Amino acid sequence: MSNQWMTLLLTFLLLVAVESSDHLPLGDGPGECSKLCNTGVDMNGNECNTRKCLLQTYKDDSLSLSYNPEWVNFFHTDKTEPDRYPYMKKMSSAKAVAGNWKIQYFGNEGDQVVCEGEKIPFLDVNDELKGAEELHENPPDCNYYLRLTNGDSIVRFTRSNGILNKYASKKWNDWATGIVSFKGYWRVYKDSKWGGDYYDICEGDDVTAINKGLKEEGLVGTISGVQRLSCCGKNNPNRIC
C-alpha cells in the first residue's frame, strides 16, 4: 500500500474514532472539566483535566452571597465530610460552574443532576443536601426540555425551577395553559417550592393526553414549578431512579 493510501486510511480511522467518542480535547477556557472524559483520558491519551470541576451551592434560593455568606463549594476531588453536614443541610440553590454534577440528598430521595452552566434557584429537596459527585460525562438529563405555552407564545425550560413566582421567572408563574413538546421526564407543580398538586410528564407520553390530564388536575394556568427528572415520576413521588 502506498504512503498516500496509508495516510488516507489513518485519517479516516481517526475521524471515525473522534466522531464516535464522548471525549473532547482539553483547553484553558471555562468548562474544561472532565465531563466528557469518563475513561480517565482524553482522545489523545492525555490525563483528563479535572482541576476546573466546580459546583457552588448556596444557603439562599437566589444563588447570592450578598445577604448570607454561607455556601459550600464542591470540586472533583471532594469527599463528603461529616463536619460539613451542618452547612450542607442548609443549601437551597446550586450552580454548576464546570462539569455535570449529581447532587445527593438525605433520606429516601432521588438524586438531582445539575448540568454545566445551570443555575438551580431552588433544589429538588431543599435544605437536605448530602453530597455531590462530578459525573465525568454528559448525562441524558442535560438534553431534556419542556416547551410550555399560554396559547399565544412559547417558553422553553431546560432545568428545574421551583419558584416561578420569584425573581426573573416571575412572569412565567401561573402562565402556562398547556405543553407544546418535550423531551425526557418532567414534573409540573401547582404551587411554588414543589408544593400542591403535581403532574408527571414522561418520555413517550402523548401531548394531547398530557394537556387533557393537566386540565383534569386543575393545572391549566396554575403552574408555579417545573422539575426536570432523571426518570419517569409516575408512581414514584420521591423521583428515585
C-alpha positions in Angstrom: 0.0 0.0 0.0 1.4 3.4 -1.0 2.1 6.1 1.6 -0.7 8.2 0.2 -3.3 5.5 0.7 -1.9 4.7 4.2 -2.3 8.4 5.1 -5.8 8.5 3.9 -6.7 5.3 5.8 -5.3 6.6 9.0 -7.1 9.9 8.6 -10.4 8.1 8.1 -9.9 5.9 11.1 -9.0 8.9 13.3 -12.1 10.8 12.1 -14.3 7.8 12.9 -12.8 7.4 16.3 -13.3 11.1 17.1 -16.9 11.1 15.9 -17.8 8.1 18.0 -16.1 9.3 21.1 -17.5 11.2 24.0 -14.2 12.9 24.6 -13.2 16.4 23.7 -9.7 17.9 23.6 -8.8 19.9 26.7 -8.2 23.6 26.7 -7.8 26.6 29.1 -11.3 28.0 28.9 -14.1 27.6 31.5 -15.8 24.2 31.4 -12.6 22.2 30.7 -13.6 19.8 33.5 -13.7 16.1 32.8 -17.4 16.0 32.0 -16.7 14.4 28.6 -13.7 12.4 29.8 -15.3 9.4 31.5 -12.5 6.9 30.9 -9.8 9.0 32.6 -8.0 10.1 29.5 -8.9 12.4 26.6 -9.0 11.3 23.0 -5.2 11.9 22.7 -4.5 9.7 25.6 -3.7 12.5 28.0 -4.9 12.5 31.6 -8.2 14.3 32.0 -8.2 17.8 33.3 -10.4 17.7 36.4 -8.9 20.7 38.2 -11.7 23.0 37.0 -14.7 20.9 38.1 -16.7 23.2 40.4 -20.2 23.1 41.9 -21.3 26.0 44.0 -24.2 25.6 46.5 -25.9 28.4 48.4 -28.0 28.8 51.5 -30.5 31.1 49.9 -32.6 30.4 46.9 -31.3 33.3 44.7 -27.7 31.9 44.4 -26.4 35.0 46.1 -23.8 35.7 48.7 -24.9 39.3 49.2 -27.2 38.8 52.2 -26.0 35.4 53.5 -22.3 34.4 53.3 -22.9 30.7 53.9 -22.1 28.4 50.9 -20.4 25.2 50.1 -18.2 24.5 47.0 -17.6 21.1 45.6 -14.6 20.1 43.5 -13.8 16.9 41.6 -11.6 15.6 44.5 -14.1 16.5 47.2 -15.1 13.8 49.7 -18.2 14.4 51.7 -17.0 15.0 55.3 -19.3 14.7 58.4 -18.2 18.0 59.7 -19.6 19.7 56.6 -23.1 18.3 57.2 -24.4 21.2 59.3 -23.5 23.6 56.4 -24.6 21.3 53.6 -28.1 20.6 55.1 -28.8 24.3 54.7 -28.2 24.5 51.0 -31.1 25.7 48.8 -29.7 26.5 45.4 -26.8 25.5 43.2 -24.7 26.5 40.2 -22.6 24.1 38.1 -19.6 26.3 37.2 -17.8 23.5 35.4 -18.7 19.9 34.9 -22.0 18.0 35.2 -23.0 17.0 38.7 -25.2 14.7 40.6 -26.5 16.0 43.9 -27.4 13.5 46.6 -29.9 14.2 49.4 -30.6 12.9 52.9 -33.5 10.5 53.3 -35.3 8.4 50.8 -35.0 10.9 48.0 -33.8 10.7 44.4 -30.7 12.4 43.1 -30.7 15.6 41.1 -28.5 16.2 38.0 -27.2 19.8 37.5 -25.6 20.4 34.1 -22.6 22.6 33.4 -23.7 26.3 33.3 -27.1 25.7 35.0 -28.3 27.8 37.9 -30.9 26.0 40.0 -32.7 28.6 42.2 -34.5 26.0 44.4 -33.1 22.5 44.8 -35.4 19.4 44.4 -35.0 18.7 48.1 -34.4 22.0 50.0 -32.1 22.0 53.0 -31.2 18.3 52.8 -28.1 18.2 50.6 -25.9 15.2 51.5 -23.1 15.4 48.9 -22.3 15.9 45.2 -20.5 13.8 42.5 -19.0 15.1 39.3 -20.3 12.8 36.6 -17.4 12.8 34.0 -19.9 12.5 31.2 -22.9 14.1 29.5 -26.0 12.6 31.1 -29.2 12.5 29.1 -30.8 15.0 31.5 -28.7 17.8 30.0 -30.6 17.4 26.7 -34.1 17.4 28.2 -36.5 20.3 27.5 -40.1 21.3 28.2 -41.9 23.8 26.0 -45.0 25.4 27.6 -47.5 27.8 26.0 -50.1 30.2 27.1 -51.8 29.9 23.8 -50.1 32.9 22.3 -46.4 32.3 22.9 -44.0 29.6 24.0 -41.3 29.3 26.7 -38.7 26.5 26.8 -37.4 25.1 30.1 -34.3 23.0 30.2 -33.8 22.9 34.0 -35.7 22.7 37.3 -37.2 25.9 38.7 -39.4 25.5 41.8 -40.0 29.2 42.4 -41.6 30.6 39.2 -43.3 33.1 41.5 -40.0 34.9 42.3 -37.1 36.8 40.6 -36.7 36.8 36.8 -39.0 33.8 36.3 -42.0 35.5 37.9 -43.5 36.3 34.5 -44.0 32.6 33.9 -45.9 32.0 37.2 -49.5 30.7 36.6 -48.8 31.4 32.9 -48.9 28.1 31.0 -52.1 26.6 29.7 -50.5 23.6 28.1 -47.4 22.0 26.7 -46.2 22.1 23.1 -43.5 19.5 23.1 -40.9 17.9 25.4 -38.0 15.5 25.8 -37.2 13.5 28.8 -39.0 13.4 32.1 -40.7 16.3 33.9 -43.0 17.1 36.8 -45.0 20.3 37.0 -46.4 21.7 40.3 -49.3 23.9 41.1 -47.6 25.7 44.0 -44.0 27.0 44.3 -41.3 25.2 46.2 -42.7 21.8 45.0 -46.0 22.3 46.7 -49.6 21.4 45.9 -50.8 19.0 43.2 -48.4 17.9 40.5 -48.5 16.1 37.2 -45.8 13.8 35.7 -44.7 14.0 32.1 -42.7 11.1 30.8 -40.9 10.2 27.6 -43.4 8.7 25.1 -46.5 10.4 26.6 -48.9 11.8 24.1 -49.0 15.6 24.2 -52.8 15.7 23.7 -53.3 13.3 26.6 -50.9 15.3 28.8 -52.8 18.6 28.2 -56.1 16.8 29.0 -54.5 15.5 32.2 -53.3 19.0 33.2 -56.9 20.3 32.7 -58.4 17.5 34.8 -55.8 18.1 37.6 -56.5 21.9 37.6 -53.1 22.8 36.4 -54.1 25.0 33.5 -52.9 28.5 34.2 -51.7 27.5 37.7 -48.2 26.0 37.2 -45.7 27.5 39.7 -42.9 25.0 39.4 -41.2 22.8 36.7 -38.9 19.9 37.8 -36.6 18.0 35.5 -36.3 14.3 36.5 -33.9 11.6 35.5 -36.6 9.0 35.1 -40.4 8.8 35.0 -42.0 10.1 38.2 -45.3 8.2 37.8 -45.9 6.2 40.9 -42.5 7.4 42.1 -43.1 10.5 44.2 -39.5 10.6 45.5 -38.0 10.6 42.0 -35.8 7.6 42.7 -34.2 6.1 39.5 
